[in-house]
Structures are given as structure tokens and as C-alpha cells.
């Protein structure tokens, strides 16, 4: 026989168990982000089911005990956040091979979300297409770095970037996409077309009027 008090306690225990599994998954993700060798191991699968199986196998070697349903749910929840949601979990700056894919205002602070691109060239007509292609990789749907934009200065000290050689300013239907594609076809060129993070930074003074351009 189950008493009323016992019945009331069961959902609480279940919620506590789910919270514990989520906490374990968060700890596992933090451990992976701190270990570059694990990036390369977990980057291999392109199939989501194979990726989840590899994640679970790796996690259990370290004593973690979450399940595939937690991993699958996190892969959906950890896509780049929209503005206005809760402040994302902040991480350390990423190693080489990661690129900013989104900049968004969260409670008055500008955050950058990153995805792993490795050595892959930006080859889509627009940067959003490259981001979409990167997000098809299961690894990028579970693991991501999220940093305040102020951290970019420190990141660039360790990963020196290229100074832009030129900018294409355009109006609609003027042939700018064709010019950009022609330049991108040459291996010595890196063309970043209509990147959302850049656009957000350029328009930052609309959210913070006191910012200088």
C-alpha cells in the first residue's frame, strides 16, 4: 500500500534523478571541452546514433552514468541560443579550429557561441550555410564554447587572425554574391559573406547607444 505522502515524494525523487543526470552530462561536456584529444575522438561520427553511443562509452569509462536520452535532448537544447533566453553557460576560450557562429545579447552582455570547423574551408555562398553544414556534425550539436565577446582579444593573442584585405559593400541584386563566389573559388582567398556575428557586432550600438564604432 502506498500512502499519500509516499505518492507525493515519487515525482520529487524522479525530478532529482533527472537533475543529477543532467549535472553529470554538463560535467562530462566540460571535461571534453578541456581536452583537445577528446575533440578529435568524438568528432569522428557523422551519424547521430553512432555519436551518442561513442559519447556514452567514453563517459562510462570516467564513471558518468547518464543515458542516451539526456544526450539527445542536450543536442537539441544546445543549438545557438536566441536573444532573450537565459544567459548561456560560460566556458573558457576555445582552442584552434573553432569559429564564432553567433553573437547574441543576453541580459545586456554580448556572448559569442563557437562551433568546430577545423581545417574546412568556408565554401557556401553565405556564412549561414557554412554554419548549418557545421551543425550537421553531431559533435557541434552537443559541445560548444560560449564566451563573452570581451574574451576575443585574449583569444586573438594566442590565435593570430588575418587582417581583411577588402570589403564588398553592396545593394540587393547587384552581383555581389557572384563576385564573392569568384573570389572564394581561389584557394588563397577566405571569403566570409554576410556573417551574422559580424552583423550583430556592427549593430551593437543600437542596443548599447554609448558604444563607439
C-alpha positions, 0 to 999 in steps of 0.5 A: 500500500502506498500512502499519500505522502509516499505518492507525493515524494515519487515525482520529487525523487524522479525530478532529482534523478533527472537533475543529477543526470543532467549535472553529470552530462554538463560535467562530462561536456566540460571535461571534453571541452578541456581536452583537445584529444577528446575533440578529435575522438568524438568528432569522428561520427557523422551519424547521430546514433553512432555519436551518442553511443561513442559519447556514452562509452567514453563517459562510462569509462570516467564513471558518468552514468547518464543515458542516451536520452539526456544526450539527445535532448542536450543536442537539441537544447544546445543549438545557438541560443536566441536573444532573450533566453537565459544567459548561456553557460560560460566556458573558457576560450576555445582552442584552434579550429573553432569559429564564432557562429553567433553573437547574441545579447543576453541580459545586456552582455554580448556572448559569442557561441563557437562551433568546430570547423577545423581545417574546412574551408568556408565554401557556401555562398553565405556564412549561414550555410557554412554554419548549418553544414557545421551543425550537421556534425553531431559533435557541434550539436552537443559541445560548444564554447560560449564566451563573452565577446570581451574574451576575443582579444585574449583569444586573438593573442594566442590565435593570430587572425588575418587582417581583411584585405577588402570589403564588398559593400553592396545593394540587393541584386547587384552581383555581389554574391557572384563576385564573392563566389569568384573570389572564394573559388581561389584557394588563397582567398577566405571569403566570409559573406554576410556573417551574422556575428559580424552583423550583430557586432556592427549593430551593437550600438543600437542596443548599447547607444554609448558604444563607439564604432 
